[in-house]
Amino acid sequence: MYSSVAAAKSAVISAGEEIESLGLPSEICPLVFVLTGSGNASSGAQEILKLLPSTYFCGSKQTFGAIRDGKY
């Protein structure tokens, strides 16, 4: 648990930096997140996922994010 949203975001950014430098295990690649909708939960999840090194794909009304090939 984090003391604030800023502390949680800082931890996610640190994890993203580690992913960027070391990559992810090949067993979990590609790592794909699919978020649907435009409500508070989806918007909050997108805000956090955008802190990670990733590629985003937009469908008709959905946003798709993927960390591919284990390293960026």
C-alpha positions, -999 to +999 in steps of 0.1 A: +000+000+000+012+035-008+007+066+012-005+086-018-013+084-055+020+102-062+039+075-043+021+047-062+029+064-095+065+068-086+067+030-079+051+023-113+076+046-130+105+028-112+091-006-124+089+008-159+125+018-158+135-017-147+114-032-175+130-009-200+165-018-189+161-055-181+130-065-201+104-090-191+107-128-189+099-143-223+073-165-207+050-136-202+056-118-234+038-102-251+021-088-220-012-073-231-037-052-212-071-046-227-092-018-213-127-011-224-150+017-216-144+053-207-155+053-170-134+061-140-119+027-136-108+025-172-095+061-172-076+054-139-060+022-152-050+040-185-034+068-165-012+043-146-004+020-176+008+051-195+036+053-170+050+020-183+071+015-214+045+003-239+028+006-272-008+017-274-033+005-300-068+021-303-097+001-316-131+015-325-139+025-289-112+007-269-076+014-261-052-015-261-018-015-245+010-040-249+045-045-236+059-066-264+091-085-270+100-082-233+121-051-238+118-015-249 
